[in-house]
Amino acid sequence: MRKLAEKESKNKRRSSPYEGHLRLQRDMQKMQGSLPAISKDVFCSALKLIKEQEAVDNEFSKALQTVGNGHFVFGTENKYRRALLMVLKEAVNDVYDYIDWWLYEGAPDYEIWSADEEEKWELREPEALYEYITSQDSQ
């Protein structure tokens, strides 16, 4: 048992106090809301997977409608999707439901205009949506 503990302690990477300070500083910024609690890559991957799953669900619904004379709909109350959207919204502080808009209403142009209609943002890609939401938080 003692040899195992010694072996584990030798194999553990020792982090410098500076790394610990940076990690603590980053965590504090996330808690204070100045940084999104999710990376852009993870956010975008999640949105792309949601879109892919919706396409699969639509195909499955079409097949069910063929068999059931139009009385079947698949995936309308998907609790996994709802839970994932809740987490994504919380992670990027999406208080205005831009994620829902992007997924369900944004197509085909994915454009948002300022209140005075002088400024326009094209949010065709999840990366642009992420940048827009997280930049709104800092204004």
matplotlib code that plots the C-alpha trace (Angstrom):
import matplotlib.pyplot as plt

x = [0.0, 2.8, 4.6, 1.4, 1.0, 4.7, 4.3, 1.1, 2.8, 5.7, 3.4, 1.3, 2.1, 3.0, 1.4, 3.0, 1.4, 1.1, -1.1, -3.3, -3.7, -4.7, -7.2, -8.7, -8.8, -10.5, -13.1, -13.8, -14.3, -16.8, -18.7, -18.8, -20.2, -17.4, -16.4, -18.8, -18.9, -18.5, -15.9, -16.9, -15.9, -18.1, -21.0, -20.8, -20.4, -23.5, -25.6, -24.4, -25.3, -28.8, -29.3, -28.1, -30.4, -33.4, -32.8, -32.8, -35.9, -37.7, -36.8, -38.1, -41.3, -41.8, -41.4, -43.9, -46.4, -46.3, -47.1, -49.6, -51.5, -50.0, -50.8, -47.3, -44.8, -41.4, -39.1, -41.5, -41.0, -37.4, -36.2, -32.6, -32.8, -34.6, -32.0, -29.1, -30.6, -31.1, -27.4, -26.2, -28.4, -27.1, -23.5, -23.4, -26.0, -28.5, -31.2, -32.9, -33.3, -31.1, -30.3, -33.9, -34.3, -31.3, -32.4, -36.1, -36.8, -33.5, -33.4, -32.9, -31.1, -30.1, -30.0, -30.5, -31.0, -30.5, -33.5, -32.9, -32.2, -28.9, -26.8, -27.1, -25.5, -25.5, -25.4, -25.4, -22.8, -22.9, -19.5, -21.1, -24.0, -21.6, -19.7, -22.9, -24.4, -21.1, -20.4, -23.9, -23.1, -20.1, -22.0]
y = [0.0, 2.4, 1.7, 2.5, 5.8, 6.7, 5.8, 7.9, 10.9, 10.6, 10.5, 13.4, 16.6, 19.3, 22.6, 25.8, 28.3, 30.6, 28.0, 27.7, 31.5, 31.6, 28.9, 30.6, 33.9, 32.3, 30.6, 33.9, 35.7, 33.0, 33.3, 37.1, 36.7, 38.4, 35.2, 32.7, 29.5, 27.5, 27.7, 28.7, 25.3, 23.4, 25.8, 25.6, 21.8, 21.5, 23.7, 21.8, 18.5, 19.8, 20.8, 17.4, 15.6, 17.7, 16.6, 13.0, 13.5, 15.2, 12.2, 9.8, 11.8, 11.7, 7.9, 7.6, 9.8, 7.5, 4.5, 6.3, 8.5, 11.7, 11.1, 10.7, 13.3, 12.4, 14.5, 17.3, 16.9, 15.9, 16.5, 16.0, 18.8, 21.0, 20.3, 21.0, 24.3, 25.3, 24.6, 26.4, 29.5, 29.6, 29.1, 32.1, 34.2, 34.2, 36.3, 37.2, 33.7, 34.2, 30.5, 29.5, 32.1, 30.8, 27.2, 27.7, 31.1, 32.5, 30.7, 31.5, 34.8, 34.6, 38.4, 40.6, 44.4, 47.1, 48.9, 51.9, 49.4, 51.0, 48.1, 44.5, 41.2, 38.1, 35.1, 32.3, 30.2, 29.1, 30.9, 34.3, 33.6, 32.9, 36.1, 38.1, 36.8, 37.0, 40.5, 41.7, 40.5, 42.9, 46.0]
z = [0.0, 0.9, -2.4, -4.3, -2.5, -3.2, -6.9, -7.2, -5.6, -8.0, -11.0, -10.0, -11.8, -9.4, -10.4, -9.5, -7.2, -10.2, -12.0, -8.9, -8.8, -12.5, -12.0, -9.0, -10.8, -13.8, -11.6, -9.7, -13.0, -14.1, -10.9, -11.2, -14.7, -16.6, -18.5, -20.0, -18.1, -21.3, -24.1, -27.6, -28.9, -26.5, -27.1, -30.8, -30.8, -28.6, -31.0, -34.0, -32.4, -31.5, -35.1, -36.3, -33.9, -35.0, -38.6, -37.5, -35.4, -38.4, -40.6, -38.0, -37.6, -41.4, -41.3, -38.4, -40.2, -43.2, -41.0, -38.7, -41.2, -39.8, -36.1, -34.8, -33.9, -32.4, -30.2, -29.3, -25.5, -25.5, -21.9, -22.8, -25.3, -22.9, -20.2, -22.6, -23.6, -20.0, -19.3, -22.5, -21.6, -18.1, -19.2, -21.6, -19.7, -22.5, -20.8, -24.1, -25.4, -28.5, -28.5, -28.9, -31.6, -33.4, -33.3, -34.1, -35.7, -37.1, -40.4, -43.2, -42.7, -39.0, -38.7, -35.7, -35.9, -33.3, -32.0, -34.3, -37.2, -37.9, -36.9, -38.1, -37.0, -39.1, -36.8, -39.3, -37.5, -33.8, -33.3, -34.3, -32.0, -29.1, -29.8, -29.9, -26.7, -24.7, -26.0, -24.9, -21.4, -21.2, -22.5]

ax = plt.figure().add_subplot(projection="3d")
ax.plot(x, y, z, "-o")
ax.set_aspect("equal")
plt.show()
